[in-house]
């Protein structure tokens, strides 16, 4: 408990100091980013500190807290609402753009790995996933994908992915602010804290949400034990299971869905408070990002620094291309720039970064940009930028031929590009 409280102290100090620095306060630099970088510098400068109990506790935080974050995903209650045909078309166009953007990151990583990083730097094909894991996925996906990358020939996969997510977060904030400044004459001013609507805290609702998340977490632990210790040994050769273990977050995701369905069947869905769950998920994510950055082993990054930095440069260039060239051709709406800001933040870090950028130009969410993004996320998130396909990519590229892998991901990109351009044309001519 003392080490967990120490983490909270560091994050609290980071928030306080950030508010005293105008630049940090103006652009809302995440406290987890600044505190994590400071902790990383400390542990790197004093290697002996990595033997401390505090550092050992930090190493266990990402795996535990990503399980809590994933438990929140399927626990939220989804309200049914009427959506106009034009809104449906805009959501589909947005979905297409996200698929194209993320598949582009995968194709860039795959092509660069096949042509350069594998033959000249000895990186395995699983290196393909590092760009998407960090940029489109963020720190949560980086932690989730780390063990999978290690299983597919990339022992430093966790460090590479966390570094990717950290660079992506910085690039997303800096690049997004530059985009806003570039089009300042078309947007509203950067907002101050007084412009933002602050959440109203309901202690009982918060405690109820904590209880539901805890139930989802423990159900996930139960599912993991039953599946891996009872079911799998009966259906396959136990000798093949020595190194098999799905990460806990995969089970807490199911645990969250189970809790939601149990509440629905018992008529207690009203206990689910989406605002509280999202708030807690954000807190868990901040703690996880801090710990994830702090435990990065810089020595491992040194071995792949040139491939990593060049890959990030390619990925950032692709994201700019998506914003300036693809977005105007697919997103034909009055709020195309606002929606593009969310996408840019998400593709370079996290959805939270994108929403932060949106608040700088649309503080009261007067445009439908946030709603369209949320509605499209229900279609994209289960598969890419941290979804099933993201987690499966290291296995796919490591076990299939390079040519087939390129064909598969290029084909997905091409299909969604055609669909997106067609959707954009339909919206423009309405």
C-alpha positions, 0 to 999 in steps of 0.5 A: 500500500505504501508504494501505491500511495507513493505513486499517487503522491508523484502523480499529484505532485506532477499535477500541482507542478504542471499547473504552476507552469503556464505551458504545461497547464495550457496544453494539459500535458498528462501528469503521468507523462511528466512524472514517468519521464522524471522517474525513468531518468532517475532509475536510468541515472542510478541503476542500483535503484532498480533493486529497490522494493519500489521499482519492483512494485512498479514493474507489476503495476502495468499488468495489473492495471491494464487488467482493470482498464480492460475490465471497464471496457465492456462493463459500460452500459450502452444507451440506444439512440436514434441516428439519422441516415446522414450520421450513419454515413458519417460514422461509416466514413470515420470508421473507414478512415480509422481502418485505413490509418491504422492499417497504414501503420501496420503496412509501414511497419511490415514493409520496413521490417521486411526490407530494412530492419530484419536484414540490416538490424536483425529485428524479427518480423514481430517488430512490425507491431511496435508502431501500431502498438504504441501510436494507435494503441497507446500505453495500454496496448503496449503493456498488453502486447509486450508478452506477445511480442516476446513470444514471437521473437522480440524479447524487448517488445514491452520496452519497444512498445512503451517507448513507441507509446511515449513518443507517440503521446508526445508527438500527438500533443505537440503535433495536435497543438501545431495543427490548431495553431496552424488553423487558428483563424478557423477555430476557437481559442485555446480554452482555459480551465474555467471553460471546462465542465468539471465532473460532479462526484457521487461518492456512492456511485463511485464506490459502486463502480469500484465494486463492479470493476473489482467483481469483473477483475475477480471474475477474470481471475476465476476464468483464467484459472478455470480455462488454463488449469482445468479446461485446456489440460483436458483438450490438449497435450499438457506438454504444449501448455508450459509456456501458454498463458493468456494475459489477465486483461483478456479475461477481465474483459470477459469479466466486465461483460459478464458483470454487465449481463448479470446486472441486466438479467437481474434488472440492476443495470441502473447500478452501472454509471458510465461516467464513474467507470470512465473516470476510474478507467482514466485514473487506472490508465494514468497510474499504468502510464506512469509505471510503464514509462518509469520501468522502461529499460533504456539499455534495451532501447539502445540496441534498436534505437535507429530502427525505432526512431526511423519507424516513428518518423515514418509513422508520424509522417503517415499520420500527417498524410492521413490528416491533410490528404485523406481526411478532406476526401473522406470526412465531408462535414462541417466538423471535419477538422474537429473530428480530424483532431480527435483522430490525430491524437488517437493515432499518435497516442490515445483517444484521451489525447484526441479529446483533449485536442478537441476541447481546445477548439470545441470546449462544450462539444457543440459539434457532433465530432465526439459522438461520431468518434465514439460511435465509430469506436464501437466498430474499430476498437474490438479489432484494431488499435488494441483489438483482436487484430492488433494482438494477433498481428505478431502471430500472423506476420511471424507464421505466414510468409512475408508476401502473404502478410503484406497482401493481407494488410495491404488488402485490408487497407485498400478495401477500407480506402475504397469504401471510405472514399465512396462514403465521402463522395456520397456525403458530399453530394447529399 
